[in-house]
Structure formats: structure tokens, C-alpha cells
Amino acid sequence: MGTAILGIRETGDFERRDAKRVIELYRRLTSSSTLLPPAVAFVLDKECRPDQEMADLQKMSSGLATFLPRRMYENYLLNPSAIAAVVNGIEGFRPQAVSAQEVGELVDAKRQNLRLYCPGATQIPIDWIVAIDGTKILREIFQELSEARVAFAKPKHSVAVTEWLIKNDPEQLREIANMLSQLLNSKDTDMPQGQGASGTPT
């Protein structure tokens, strides 16, 4: 209650040399007592960042930067039923309906391709769902199944798949839900007595 989760407009800013300046800017904007409530965390895609780079970003953000357990958010959306439901709701996607089995077979085939993992990967990880490029898989699925009629648009189609999962298979998002809950609860316990999470939007 009273907590806001906002999208970072330019996540690439956190990969540049002036990442420290950008993080400090976000902190200033969100910690002002007169304009905006303080930030409690910056949740970022892990991407292919090395451990040291993630540690540096966490240090620069005074512990506010944290990373998804999987490479990127789209890795949580590789659910064949959800993808099939979304593409079937897109006008002109293709003449015949897309089945969950068809999507599942595409995902299974693509997860065996090393080019969809971080540079330097020499074998398919056992936990492929954690390490694969989820966005690229979704782009290719849309491209192939629609025969290039419809391109995958992250802001639009990621939201649509997420909404389907929330309604039909919420356990698919349990890991993220638990992570956010832990972040909010830990920040709540760090607040001065008498100030609750409702007064500290992120």
C-alpha cells in the first residue's frame, strides 16, 4: 500500500562509465523530502554482467541496486500457453491459430542454440531458463510464427504475457513476487520507528 514501482527509462545508463553519476541522480530525485519519496531499490536485469560489475553497481548505489535471478525479465515469460494466447489475440498475426505445443517446440529447439547465451558459453547450461536471452527468443518466435507480419514489442507484448500469467499461471512469476516482497519488507524494517512502507514508495 502506498508503494510505487516505476520503470527506469534508460537502463543502458547503468552500463556506461558515468553509471555512478546516473545512480546518484536517481537517488537525489527519489530521496527529496519535498518532491518525491525515497527509492528503496533499483531492480535491474542481470544480462551478461560479470559478478564484479554487479558488485560495483551495488556499491555505487549504496546497496540499492539489485538484480533479477534470471538474465532478464523476459526469461519469466517463456510460457508456451501464455505466448500462444497473446499472439492469437493479435489481429493479422497469421491466418491459423497458434498452439501452445507449437510455441513449446520452438522454445525447446532454440534453447539448444549457443548463440542465445552469453558470449563465451561453450555448452548449454542445465538451468537454461536462467541464462538464455529471453527477449531474443520472443522476437524470433513472433518473427517466425507470424511470417514477419508482427514484431515483438517489449513494452506492449511483455505486459500482455505478464497479465495472462497473473490470471492463469501466477506461479510462473512467484520468484519475482518473492524477491519484491523481500526487498520491500527489508527496507520497511530499516525505517525509523513510526514510518512504514506506505510512506516509502520505490
Secondary structure, 3 states (H helix, E strand, C coil): CCCCCCCCCCHHHHHCCCHHHHHHHHHHHHHCCCCCCCCCCEEECCCCCCHHHHHHHHHHCCCCEEECCCCCHHHHHCCHHHHHHHHHCCCCCCCCCCCHHHHHHHHHHHCCCHHHCCCCCCCCCCCHHHHCCHHHHHHHHHHHHCCCCCCCCHHHHHHHHHHHHHHHCHHHHHHHHHHHHHHHHHHHHHCCCCCCHHHCCC
